[in-house]
Amino acid sequence: MAEGKTKKTWSDRWEGLKAEFGKIAWADRSTVGRQTTAVVIISVILSLVIVCFDMIIQYGVDKLVNL
């Protein structure tokens, strides 16, 4: 092992973890609300697009199978 390295104790690691959490820039409540709304709306739109494509493909497969 390299010289000068010491084994960290749990309390040292905990202090480091608390210091890192202190550096986090948390978003404010309105930003989180807007982003959540955007994600939900995009998810609903994307799911509707997937359902439409699925129905079109299913219709085409049914037509090909029943020839």
PQR file with spaces between the fields and no chain letter, atoms N, CA, C, O and H, PARSE charges and radii, in Angstrom:
ATOM       1  N    MET     1       0.828   -1.182    0.000 -0.4000 1.5000
ATOM       2  CA   MET     1       0.000    0.000    0.000 -0.0000 2.0000
ATOM       3  C    MET     1       0.871    1.244    0.000  0.5500 1.7000
ATOM       4  O    MET     1       2.029    1.216    0.417 -0.5500 1.4000
ATOM       5  N    ALA     2       0.301    2.308   -0.467 -0.4000 1.5000
ATOM       6  CA   ALA     2       1.035    3.573   -0.504 -0.0000 2.0000
ATOM       7  C    ALA     2       1.172    4.129    0.904  0.5500 1.7000
ATOM       8  O    ALA     2       0.289    3.975    1.749 -0.5500 1.4000
ATOM       9  H    ALA     2      -0.639    2.331   -0.806  0.4000 1.0000
ATOM      10  N    GLU     3       2.284    4.767    1.125 -0.4000 1.5000
ATOM      11  CA   GLU     3       2.501    5.355    2.439 -0.0000 2.0000
ATOM      12  C    GLU     3       1.659    6.610    2.592  0.5500 1.7000
ATOM      13  O    GLU     3       1.358    7.282    1.606 -0.5500 1.4000
ATOM      14  H    GLU     3       3.001    4.892    0.439  0.4000 1.0000
ATOM      15  N    GLY     4       1.287    6.922    3.789 -0.4000 1.5000
ATOM      16  CA   GLY     4       0.531    8.133    4.055 -0.0000 2.0000
ATOM      17  C    GLY     4      -0.983    7.921    4.014  0.5500 1.7000
ATOM      18  O    GLY     4      -1.741    8.810    4.402 -0.5500 1.4000
ATOM      19  H    GLY     4       1.532    6.377    4.590  0.4000 1.0000
ATOM      20  N    LYS     5      -1.425    6.764    3.554 -0.4000 1.5000
ATOM      21  CA   LYS     5      -2.863    6.501    3.530 -0.0000 2.0000
ATOM      22  C    LYS     5      -3.272    5.922    4.871  0.5500 1.7000
ATOM      23  O    LYS     5      -2.656    4.988    5.383 -0.5500 1.4000
ATOM      24  H    LYS     5      -0.809    6.042    3.239  0.4000 1.0000
ATOM      25  N    THR     6      -4.323    6.498    5.424 -0.4000 1.5000
ATOM      26  CA   THR     6      -4.832    5.968    6.682 -0.0000 2.0000
ATOM      27  C    THR     6      -6.215    5.430    6.447  0.5500 1.7000
ATOM      28  O    THR     6      -6.932    5.873    5.549 -0.5500 1.4000
ATOM      29  H    THR     6      -4.824    7.257    5.008  0.4000 1.0000
ATOM      30  N    LYS     7      -6.578    4.475    7.260 -0.4000 1.5000
ATOM      31  CA   LYS     7      -7.898    3.882    7.144 -0.0000 2.0000
ATOM      32  C    LYS     7      -8.925    4.843    7.725  0.5500 1.7000
ATOM      33  O    LYS     7      -8.782    5.317    8.852 -0.5500 1.4000
ATOM      34  H    LYS     7      -5.995    4.115    7.989  0.4000 1.0000
ATOM      35  N    LYS     8      -9.970    5.126    6.937 -0.4000 1.5000
ATOM      36  CA   LYS     8     -11.004    6.060    7.394 -0.0000 2.0000
ATOM      37  C    LYS     8     -11.988    5.345    8.306  0.5500 1.7000
ATOM      38  O    LYS     8     -12.372    4.201    8.062 -0.5500 1.4000
ATOM      39  H    LYS     8     -10.086    4.740    6.022  0.4000 1.0000
ATOM      40  N    THR     9     -12.378    6.029    9.335 -0.4000 1.5000
ATOM      41  CA   THR     9     -13.369    5.471   10.233 -0.0000 2.0000
ATOM      42  C    THR     9     -14.756    5.834    9.726  0.5500 1.7000
ATOM      43  O    THR     9     -14.910    6.649    8.817 -0.5500 1.4000
ATOM      44  H    THR     9     -12.066    6.959    9.533  0.4000 1.0000
ATOM      45  N    TRP    10     -15.754    5.218   10.325 -0.4000 1.5000
ATOM      46  CA   TRP    10     -17.141    5.501    9.919 -0.0000 2.0000
ATOM      47  C    TRP    10     -17.496    6.957   10.182  0.5500 1.7000
ATOM      48  O    TRP    10     -18.220    7.568    9.396 -0.5500 1.4000
ATOM      49  H    TRP    10     -15.629    4.555   11.063  0.4000 1.0000
ATOM      50  N    SER    11     -17.005    7.511   11.262 -0.4000 1.5000
ATOM      51  CA   SER    11     -17.332    8.909   11.563 -0.0000 2.0000
ATOM      52  C    SER    11     -16.711    9.846   10.534  0.5500 1.7000
ATOM      53  O    SER    11     -17.314   10.860   10.182 -0.5500 1.4000
ATOM      54  H    SER    11     -16.418    7.014   11.901  0.4000 1.0000
ATOM      55  N    ASP    12     -15.494    9.515   10.039 -0.4000 1.5000
ATOM      56  CA   ASP    12     -14.874   10.327    8.980 -0.0000 2.0000
ATOM      57  C    ASP    12     -15.693   10.249    7.694  0.5500 1.7000
ATOM      58  O    ASP    12     -15.910   11.256    7.018 -0.5500 1.4000
ATOM      59  H    ASP    12     -15.005    8.692   10.325  0.4000 1.0000
ATOM      60  N    ARG    13     -16.136    9.062    7.374 -0.4000 1.5000
ATOM      61  CA   ARG    13     -16.953    8.895    6.158 -0.0000 2.0000
ATOM      62  C    ARG    13     -18.280    9.618    6.290  0.5500 1.7000
ATOM      63  O    ARG    13     -18.757   10.228    5.333 -0.5500 1.4000
ATOM      64  H    ARG    13     -15.961    8.244    7.923  0.4000 1.0000
ATOM      65  N    TRP    14     -18.880    9.553    7.474 -0.4000 1.5000
ATOM      66  CA   TRP    14     -20.153   10.229    7.699 -0.0000 2.0000
ATOM      67  C    TRP    14     -19.995   11.743    7.555  0.5500 1.7000
ATOM      68  O    TRP    14     -20.852   12.402    6.966 -0.5500 1.4000
ATOM      69  H    TRP    14     -18.492    9.058    8.251  0.4000 1.0000
ATOM      70  N    GLU    15     -18.926   12.285    8.081 -0.4000 1.5000
ATOM      71  CA   GLU    15     -18.665   13.719    7.966 -0.0000 2.0000
ATOM      72  C    GLU    15     -18.466   14.120    6.505  0.5500 1.7000
ATOM      73  O    GLU    15     -18.944   15.170    6.076 -0.5500 1.4000
ATOM      74  H    GLU    15     -18.231   11.750    8.560  0.4000 1.0000
ATOM      75  N    GLY    16     -17.765   13.290    5.748 -0.4000 1.5000
ATOM      76  CA   GLY    16     -17.575   13.551    4.326 -0.0000 2.0000
ATOM      77  C    GLY    16     -18.895   13.509    3.572  0.5500 1.7000
ATOM      78  O    GLY    16     -19.140   14.326    2.684 -0.5500 1.4000
ATOM      79  H    GLY    16     -17.376   12.437    6.096  0.4000 1.0000
ATOM      80  N    LEU    17     -19.745   12.552    3.930 -0.4000 1.5000
ATOM      81  CA   LEU    17     -21.059   12.440    3.294 -0.0000 2.0000
ATOM      82  C    LEU    17     -21.910   13.668    3.591  0.5500 1.7000
ATOM      83  O    LEU    17     -22.572   14.196    2.697 -0.5500 1.4000
ATOM      84  H    LEU    17     -19.546   11.888    4.651  0.4000 1.0000
ATOM      85  N    LYS    18     -21.898   14.121    4.828 -0.4000 1.5000
ATOM      86  CA   LYS    18     -22.654   15.324    5.187 -0.0000 2.0000
ATOM      87  C    LYS    18     -22.126   16.540    4.432  0.5500 1.7000
ATOM      88  O    LYS    18     -22.904   17.397    4.013 -0.5500 1.4000
ATOM      89  H    LYS    18     -21.360   13.693    5.555  0.4000 1.0000
ATOM      90  N    ALA    19     -20.810   16.618    4.258 -0.4000 1.5000
ATOM      91  CA   ALA    19     -20.221   17.745    3.524 -0.0000 2.0000
ATOM      92  C    ALA    19     -20.644   17.719    2.061  0.5500 1.7000
ATOM      93  O    ALA    19     -20.926   18.766    1.479 -0.5500 1.4000
ATOM      94  H    ALA    19     -20.178   15.922    4.599  0.4000 1.0000
ATOM      95  N    GLU    20     -20.689   16.542    1.468 -0.4000 1.5000
ATOM      96  CA   GLU    20     -21.098   16.438    0.061 -0.0000 2.0000
ATOM      97  C    GLU    20     -22.573   16.787   -0.104  0.5500 1.7000
ATOM      98  O    GLU    20     -22.943   17.446   -1.076 -0.5500 1.4000
ATOM      99  H    GLU    20     -20.460   15.692    1.941  0.4000 1.0000
ATOM     100  N    PHE    21     -23.417   16.358    0.825 -0.4000 1.5000
ATOM     101  CA   PHE    21     -24.840   16.702    0.755 -0.0000 2.0000
ATOM     102  C    PHE    21     -25.044   18.205    0.898  0.5500 1.7000
ATOM     103  O    PHE    21     -26.004   18.754    0.358 -0.5500 1.4000
ATOM     104  H    PHE    21     -23.117   15.822    1.614  0.4000 1.0000
ATOM     105  N    GLY    22     -24.168   18.861    1.606 -0.4000 1.5000
ATOM     106  CA   GLY    22     -24.255   20.304    1.746 -0.0000 2.0000
ATOM     107  C    GLY    22     -23.960   21.037    0.443  0.5500 1.7000
ATOM     108  O    GLY    22     -24.363   22.189    0.284 -0.5500 1.4000
ATOM     109  H    GLY    22     -23.387   18.415    2.045  0.4000 1.0000
ATOM     110  N    LYS    23     -23.268   20.394   -0.489 -0.4000 1.5000
ATOM     111  CA   LYS    23     -22.918   21.010   -1.769 -0.0000 2.0000
ATOM     112  C    LYS    23     -24.029   20.882   -2.810  0.5500 1.7000
ATOM     113  O    LYS    23     -23.968   21.528   -3.855 -0.5500 1.4000
ATOM     114  H    LYS    23     -22.941   19.458   -0.359  0.4000 1.0000
ATOM     115  N    ILE    24     -25.033   20.066   -2.542 -0.4000 1.5000
ATOM     116  CA   ILE    24     -26.098   19.835   -3.505 -0.0000 2.0000
ATOM     117  C    ILE    24     -26.964   21.084   -3.628  0.5500 1.7000
ATOM     118  O    ILE    24     -27.365   21.678   -2.627 -0.5500 1.4000
ATOM     119  H    ILE    24     -25.083   19.540   -1.692  0.4000 1.0000
ATOM     120  N    ALA    25     -27.248   21.474   -4.876 -0.4000 1.5000
ATOM     121  CA   ALA    25     -28.133   22.616   -5.132 -0.0000 2.0000
ATOM     122  C    ALA    25     -29.533   22.054   -5.391  0.5500 1.7000
ATOM     123  O    ALA    25     -29.827   21.598   -6.495 -0.5500 1.4000
ATOM     124  H    ALA    25     -26.923   20.991   -5.689  0.4000 1.0000
ATOM     125  N    TRP    26     -30.378   22.089   -4.388 -0.4000 1.5000
ATOM     126  CA   TRP    26     -31.723   21.544   -4.507 -0.0000 2.0000
ATOM     127  C    TRP    26     -32.614   22.527   -5.264  0.5500 1.7000
ATOM     128  O    TRP    26     -32.502   23.739   -5.081 -0.5500 1.4000
ATOM     129  H    TRP    26     -30.139   22.460   -3.491  0.4000 1.0000
ATOM     130  N    ALA    27     -33.488   22.008   -6.106 -0.4000 1.5000
ATOM     131  CA   ALA    27     -34.421   22.842   -6.860 -0.0000 2.0000
ATOM     132  C    ALA    27     -35.535   23.325   -5.934  0.5500 1.7000
ATOM     133  O    ALA    27     -35.879   22.667   -4.951 -0.5500 1.4000
ATOM     134  H    ALA    27     -33.579   21.023   -6.254  0.4000 1.0000
ATOM     135  N    ASP    28     -36.093   24.502   -6.275 -0.4000 1.5000
ATOM     136  CA   ASP    28     -37.191   24.998   -5.453 -0.0000 2.0000
ATOM     137  C    ASP    28     -38.492   24.289   -5.824  0.5500 1.7000
ATOM     138  O    ASP    28     -38.561   23.570   -6.822 -0.5500 1.4000
ATOM     139  H    ASP    28     -35.813   25.036   -7.073  0.4000 1.0000
ATOM     140  N    ARG    29     -39.501   24.500   -5.022 -0.4000 1.5000
ATOM     141  CA   ARG    29     -40.762   23.770   -5.149 -0.0000 2.0000
ATOM     142  C    ARG    29     -41.450   24.018   -6.490  0.5500 1.7000
ATOM     143  O    ARG    29     -41.999   23.084   -7.074 -0.5500 1.4000
ATOM     144  H    ARG    29     -39.445   25.084   -4.212  0.4000 1.0000
ATOM     145  N    SER    30     -41.433   25.246   -6.988 -0.4000 1.5000
ATOM     146  CA   SER    30     -42.126   25.544   -8.245 -0.0000 2.0000
ATOM     147  C    SER    30     -41.412   24.880   -9.426  0.5500 1.7000
ATOM     148  O    SER    30     -42.071   24.413  -10.355 -0.5500 1.4000
ATOM     149  H    SER    30     -40.987   26.005   -6.514  0.4000 1.0000
ATOM     150  N    THR    31     -40.095   24.831   -9.406 -0.4000 1.5000
ATOM     151  CA   THR    31     -39.355   24.174  -10.484 -0.0000 2.0000
ATOM     152  C    THR    31     -39.656   22.676  -10.510  0.5500 1.7000
ATOM     153  O    THR    31     -39.871   22.099  -11.576 -0.5500 1.4000
ATOM     154  H    THR    31     -39.559   25.210   -8.651  0.4000 1.0000
ATOM     155  N    VAL    32     -39.669   22.065   -9.356 -0.4000 1.5000
ATOM     156  CA   VAL    32     -39.973   20.638   -9.277 -0.0000 2.0000
ATOM     157  C    VAL    32     -41.390   20.372   -9.772  0.5500 1.7000
ATOM     158  O    VAL    32     -41.622   19.393  -10.482 -0.5500 1.4000
ATOM     159  H    VAL    32     -39.494   22.534   -8.490  0.4000 1.0000
ATOM     160  N    GLY    33     -42.332   21.223   -9.410 -0.4000 1.5000
ATOM     161  CA   GLY    33     -43.711   21.063   -9.865 -0.0000 2.0000
ATOM     162  C    GLY    33     -43.835   21.178  -11.373  0.5500 1.7000
ATOM     163  O    GLY    33     -44.531   20.382  -12.004 -0.5500 1.4000
ATOM     164  H    GLY    33     -42.144   22.018   -8.833  0.4000 1.0000
ATOM     165  N    ARG    34     -43.160   22.170  -11.957 -0.4000 1.5000
ATOM     166  CA   ARG    34     -43.214   22.341  -13.421 -0.0000 2.0000
ATOM     167  C    ARG    34     -42.581   21.160  -14.136  0.5500 1.7000
ATOM     168  O    ARG    34     -43.122   20.667  -15.125 -0.5500 1.4000
ATOM     169  H    ARG    34     -42.595   22.816  -11.444  0.4000 1.0000
ATOM     170  N    GLN    35     -41.445   20.709  -13.645 -0.4000 1.5000
ATOM     171  CA   GLN    35     -40.767   19.586  -14.291 -0.0000 2.0000
ATOM     172  C    GLN    35     -41.566   18.293  -14.156  0.5500 1.7000
ATOM     173  O    GLN    35     -41.606   17.487  -15.085 -0.5500 1.4000
ATOM     174  H    GLN    35     -41.005   21.109  -12.841  0.4000 1.0000
ATOM     175  N    THR    36     -42.191   18.097  -13.022 -0.4000 1.5000
ATOM     176  CA   THR    36     -43.031   16.914  -12.827 -0.0000 2.0000
ATOM     177  C    THR    36     -44.212   16.944  -13.776  0.5500 1.7000
ATOM     178  O    THR    36     -44.549   15.928  -14.384 -0.5500 1.4000
ATOM     179  H    THR    36     -42.158   18.752  -12.267  0.4000 1.0000
ATOM     180  N    THR    37     -44.847   18.109  -13.909 -0.4000 1.5000
ATOM     181  CA   THR    37     -45.978   18.249  -14.832 -0.0000 2.0000
ATOM     182  C    THR    37     -45.540   17.959  -16.261  0.5500 1.7000
ATOM     183  O    THR    37     -46.247   17.271  -16.997 -0.5500 1.4000
ATOM     184  H    THR    37     -44.574   18.934  -13.416  0.4000 1.0000
ATOM     185  N    ALA    38     -44.389   18.473  -16.658 -0.4000 1.5000
ATOM     186  CA   ALA    38     -43.882   18.241  -18.013 -0.0000 2.0000
ATOM     187  C    ALA    38     -43.625   16.752  -18.249  0.5500 1.7000
ATOM     188  O    ALA    38     -43.961   16.229  -19.311 -0.5500 1.4000
ATOM     189  H    ALA    38     -43.815   19.032  -16.060  0.4000 1.0000
ATOM     190  N    VAL    39     -43.044   16.080  -17.288 -0.4000 1.5000
ATOM     191  CA   VAL    39     -42.756   14.652  -17.437 -0.0000 2.0000
ATOM     192  C    VAL    39     -44.045   13.851  -17.561  0.5500 1.7000
ATOM     193  O    VAL    39     -44.127   12.941  -18.385 -0.5500 1.4000
ATOM     194  H    VAL    39     -42.771   16.505  -16.425  0.4000 1.0000
ATOM     195  N    VAL    40     -45.053   14.176  -16.755 -0.4000 1.5000
ATOM     196  CA   VAL    40     -46.323   13.452  -16.816 -0.0000 2.0000
ATOM     197  C    VAL    40     -46.996   13.680  -18.165  0.5500 1.7000
ATOM     198  O    VAL    40     -47.484   12.729  -18.775 -0.5500 1.4000
ATOM     199  H    VAL    40     -44.986   14.916  -16.085  0.4000 1.0000
ATOM     200  N    ILE    41     -47.032   14.924  -18.640 -0.4000 1.5000
ATOM     201  CA   ILE    41     -47.679   15.225  -19.924 -0.0000 2.0000
ATOM     202  C    ILE    41     -46.955   14.518  -21.064  0.5500 1.7000
ATOM     203  O    ILE    41     -47.602   13.919  -21.923 -0.5500 1.4000
ATOM     204  H    ILE    41     -46.636   15.697  -18.144  0.4000 1.0000
ATOM     205  N    ILE    42     -45.638   14.575  -21.087 -0.4000 1.5000
ATOM     206  CA   ILE    42     -44.878   13.915  -22.150 -0.0000 2.0000
ATOM     207  C    ILE    42     -45.072   12.401  -22.090  0.5500 1.7000
ATOM     208  O    ILE    42     -45.157   11.749  -23.131 -0.5500 1.4000
ATOM     209  H    ILE    42     -45.112   15.062  -20.389  0.4000 1.0000
ATOM     210  N    SER    43     -45.142   11.844  -20.901 -0.4000 1.5000
ATOM     211  CA   SER    43     -45.350   10.399  -20.758 -0.0000 2.0000
ATOM     212  C    SER    43     -46.709    9.986  -21.302  0.5500 1.7000
ATOM     213  O    SER    43     -46.821    8.961  -21.974 -0.5500 1.4000
ATOM     214  H    SER    43     -45.073   12.373  -20.056  0.4000 1.0000
ATOM     215  N    VAL    44     -47.744   10.771  -21.019 -0.4000 1.5000
ATOM     216  CA   VAL    44     -49.083   10.461  -21.519 -0.0000 2.0000
ATOM     217  C    VAL    44     -49.123   10.564  -23.048  0.5500 1.7000
ATOM     218  O    VAL    44     -49.689    9.697  -23.715 -0.5500 1.4000
ATOM     219  H    VAL    44     -47.653   11.604  -20.473  0.4000 1.0000
ATOM     220  N    ILE    45     -48.525   11.614  -23.598 -0.4000 1.5000
ATOM     221  CA   ILE    45     -48.502   11.787  -25.054 -0.0000 2.0000
ATOM     222  C    ILE    45     -47.740   10.646  -25.712  0.5500 1.7000
ATOM     223  O    ILE    45     -48.198   10.093  -26.712 -0.5500 1.4000
ATOM     224  H    ILE    45     -48.065   12.318  -23.057  0.4000 1.0000
ATOM     225  N    LEU    46     -46.593   10.289  -25.167 -0.4000 1.5000
ATOM     226  CA   LEU    46     -45.802    9.206  -25.730 -0.0000 2.0000
ATOM     227  C    LEU    46     -46.545    7.872  -25.650  0.5500 1.7000
ATOM     228  O    LEU    46     -46.481    7.072  -26.582 -0.5500 1.4000
ATOM     229  H    LEU    46     -46.222   10.738  -24.354  0.4000 1.0000
ATOM     230  N    SER    47     -47.240    7.632  -24.552 -0.4000 1.5000
ATOM     231  CA   SER    47     -47.999    6.382  -24.438 -0.0000 2.0000
ATOM     232  C    SER    47     -49.131    6.344  -25.461  0.5500 1.7000
ATOM     233  O    SER    47     -49.419    5.281  -26.011 -0.5500 1.4000
ATOM     234  H    SER    47     -47.292    8.283  -23.795  0.4000 1.0000
ATOM     235  N    LEU    48     -49.776    7.475  -25.728 -0.4000 1.5000
ATOM     236  CA   LEU    48     -50.823    7.502  -26.750 -0.0000 2.0000
ATOM     237  C    LEU    48     -50.246    7.248  -28.143  0.5500 1.7000
ATOM     238  O    LEU    48     -50.866    6.554  -28.949 -0.5500 1.4000
ATOM     239  H    LEU    48     -49.542    8.339  -25.281  0.4000 1.0000
ATOM     240  N    VAL    49     -49.082    7.796  -28.430 -0.4000 1.5000
ATOM     241  CA   VAL    49     -48.428    7.546  -29.722 -0.0000 2.0000
ATOM     242  C    VAL    49     -48.094    6.065  -29.861  0.5500 1.7000
ATOM     243  O    VAL    49     -48.305    5.486  -30.926 -0.5500 1.4000
ATOM     244  H    VAL    49     -48.579    8.359  -27.776  0.4000 1.0000
ATOM     245  N    ILE    50     -47.583    5.451  -28.815 -0.4000 1.5000
ATOM     246  CA   ILE    50     -47.239    4.025  -28.859 -0.0000 2.0000
ATOM     247  C    ILE    50     -48.497    3.186  -29.066  0.5500 1.7000
ATOM     248  O    ILE    50     -48.473    2.221  -29.830 -0.5500 1.4000
ATOM     249  H    ILE    50     -47.412    5.922  -27.950  0.4000 1.0000
ATOM     250  N    VAL    51     -49.591    3.537  -28.399 -0.4000 1.5000
ATOM     251  CA   VAL    51     -50.843    2.803  -28.559 -0.0000 2.0000
ATOM     252  C    VAL    51     -51.337    2.920  -30.007  0.5500 1.7000
ATOM     253  O    VAL    51     -51.797    1.935  -30.585 -0.5500 1.4000
ATOM     254  H    VAL    51     -49.610    4.320  -27.778  0.4000 1.0000
ATOM     255  N    CYS    52     -51.245    4.102  -30.584 -0.4000 1.5000
ATOM     256  CA   CYS    52     -51.681    4.289  -31.976 -0.0000 2.0000
ATOM     257  C    CYS    52     -50.839    3.451  -32.927  0.5500 1.7000
ATOM     258  O    CYS    52     -51.380    2.775  -33.802 -0.5500 1.4000
ATOM     259  H    CYS    52     -50.872    4.902  -30.114  0.4000 1.0000
ATOM     260  N    PHE    53     -49.511    3.489  -32.764 -0.4000 1.5000
ATOM     261  CA   PHE    53     -48.651    2.669  -33.610 -0.0000 2.0000
ATOM     262  C    PHE    53     -48.958    1.191  -33.434  0.5500 1.7000
ATOM     263  O    PHE    53     -48.972    0.443  -34.412 -0.5500 1.4000
ATOM     264  H    PHE    53     -49.071    4.039  -32.054  0.4000 1.0000
ATOM     265  N    ASP    54     -49.202    0.762  -32.217 -0.4000 1.5000
ATOM     266  CA   ASP    54     -49.520   -0.635  -31.947 -0.0000 2.0000
ATOM     267  C    ASP    54     -50.805   -1.041  -32.651  0.5500 1.7000
ATOM     268  O    ASP    54     -50.883   -2.125  -33.230 -0.5500 1.4000
ATOM     269  H    ASP    54     -49.192    1.370  -31.422  0.4000 1.0000
ATOM     270  N    MET    55     -51.812   -0.178  -32.604 -0.4000 1.5000
ATOM     271  CA   MET    55     -53.078   -0.496  -33.264 -0.0000 2.0000
ATOM     272  C    MET    55     -52.907   -0.575  -34.783  0.5500 1.7000
ATOM     273  O    MET    55     -53.483   -1.453  -35.425 -0.5500 1.4000
ATOM     274  H    MET    55     -51.748    0.702  -32.133  0.4000 1.0000
ATOM     275  N    ILE    56     -52.125    0.330  -35.356 -0.4000 1.5000
ATOM     276  CA   ILE    56     -51.891    0.323  -36.800 -0.0000 2.0000
ATOM     277  C    ILE    56     -51.131   -0.935  -37.212  0.5500 1.7000
ATOM     278  O    ILE    56     -51.485   -1.580  -38.199 -0.5500 1.4000
ATOM     279  H    ILE    56     -51.656    1.043  -34.834  0.4000 1.0000
ATOM     280  N    ILE    57     -50.105   -1.277  -36.470 -0.4000 1.5000
ATOM     281  CA   ILE    57     -49.335   -2.477  -36.790 -0.0000 2.0000
ATOM     282  C    ILE    57     -50.184   -3.729  -36.618  0.5500 1.7000
ATOM     283  O    ILE    57     -50.113   -4.643  -37.439 -0.5500 1.4000
ATOM     284  H    ILE    57     -49.818   -0.753  -35.669  0.4000 1.0000
ATOM     285  N    GLN    58     -50.982   -3.778  -35.563 -0.4000 1.5000
ATOM     286  CA   GLN    58     -51.859   -4.934  -35.337 -0.0000 2.0000
ATOM     287  C    GLN    58     -52.863   -5.080  -36.478  0.5500 1.7000
ATOM     288  O    GLN    58     -53.124   -6.195  -36.930 -0.5500 1.4000
ATOM     289  H    GLN    58     -51.040   -3.036  -34.896  0.4000 1.0000
ATOM     290  N    TYR    59     -53.422   -3.979  -36.942 -0.4000 1.5000
ATOM     291  CA   TYR    59     -54.360   -3.999  -38.062 -0.0000 2.0000
ATOM     292  C    TYR    59     -53.661   -4.542  -39.307  0.5500 1.7000
ATOM     293  O    TYR    59     -54.224   -5.374  -40.019 -0.5500 1.4000
ATOM     294  H    TYR    59     -53.210   -3.073  -36.575  0.4000 1.0000
ATOM     295  N    GLY    60     -52.431   -4.074  -39.577 -0.4000 1.5000
ATOM     296  CA   GLY    60     -51.695   -4.551  -40.748 -0.0000 2.0000
ATOM     297  C    GLY    60     -51.372   -6.033  -40.663  0.5500 1.7000
ATOM     298  O    GLY    60     -51.498   -6.756  -41.651 -0.5500 1.4000
ATOM     299  H    GLY    60     -51.974   -3.398  -38.999  0.4000 1.0000
ATOM     300  N    VAL    61     -50.958   -6.489  -39.491 -0.4000 1.5000
ATOM     301  CA   VAL    61     -50.653   -7.912  -39.320 -0.0000 2.0000
ATOM     302  C    VAL    61     -51.910   -8.744  -39.500  0.5500 1.7000
ATOM     303  O    VAL    61     -51.867   -9.785  -40.157 -0.5500 1.4000
ATOM     304  H    VAL    61     -50.855   -5.902  -38.687  0.4000 1.0000
ATOM     305  N    ASP    62     -53.023   -8.314  -38.937 -0.4000 1.5000
ATOM     306  CA   ASP    62     -54.287   -9.039  -39.098 -0.0000 2.0000
ATOM     307  C    ASP    62     -54.677   -9.140  -40.561  0.5500 1.7000
ATOM     308  O    ASP    62     -55.138  -10.193  -41.002 -0.5500 1.4000
ATOM     309  H    ASP    62     -53.058   -7.469  -38.403  0.4000 1.0000
ATOM     310  N    LYS    63     -54.501   -8.062  -41.329 -0.4000 1.5000
ATOM     311  CA   LYS    63     -54.831   -8.082  -42.747 -0.0000 2.0000
ATOM     312  C    LYS    63     -53.929   -9.063  -43.493  0.5500 1.7000
ATOM     313  O    LYS    63     -54.401   -9.795  -44.364 -0.5500 1.4000
ATOM     314  H    LYS    63     -54.126   -7.207  -40.971  0.4000 1.0000
ATOM     315  N    LEU    64     -52.633   -9.085  -43.160 -0.4000 1.5000
ATOM     316  CA   LEU    64     -51.711   -9.985  -43.823 -0.0000 2.0000
ATOM     317  C    LEU    64     -51.982  -11.449  -43.475  0.5500 1.7000
ATOM     318  O    LEU    64     -51.853  -12.318  -44.337 -0.5500 1.4000
ATOM     319  H    LEU    64     -52.250   -8.490  -42.453  0.4000 1.0000
ATOM     320  N    VAL    65     -52.350  -11.730  -42.248 -0.4000 1.5000
ATOM     321  CA   VAL    65     -52.592  -13.111  -41.811 -0.0000 2.0000
ATOM     322  C    VAL    65     -53.885  -13.623  -42.425  0.5500 1.7000
ATOM     323  O    VAL    65     -53.977  -14.807  -42.747 -0.5500 1.4000
ATOM     324  H    VAL    65     -52.455  -11.024  -41.548  0.4000 1.0000
ATOM     325  N    ASN    66     -54.868  -12.783  -42.594 -0.4000 1.5000
ATOM     326  CA   ASN    66     -56.176  -13.226  -43.080 -0.0000 2.0000
ATOM     327  C    ASN    66     -56.320  -13.129  -44.598  0.5500 1.7000
ATOM     328  O    ASN    66     -57.442  -13.119  -45.105 -0.5500 1.4000
ATOM     329  H    ASN    66     -54.793  -11.821  -42.332  0.4000 1.0000
ATOM     330  N    LEU    67     -55.213  -13.059  -45.330 -0.4000 1.5000
ATOM     331  CA   LEU    67     -55.303  -12.994  -46.783 -0.0000 2.0000
ATOM     332  C    LEU    67     -55.813  -14.250  -47.362  0.5500 1.7000
ATOM     333  O    LEU    67     -55.948  -14.358  -48.581 -0.5500 1.4000
ATOM     334  H    LEU    67     -54.302  -13.068  -44.918  0.4000 1.0000
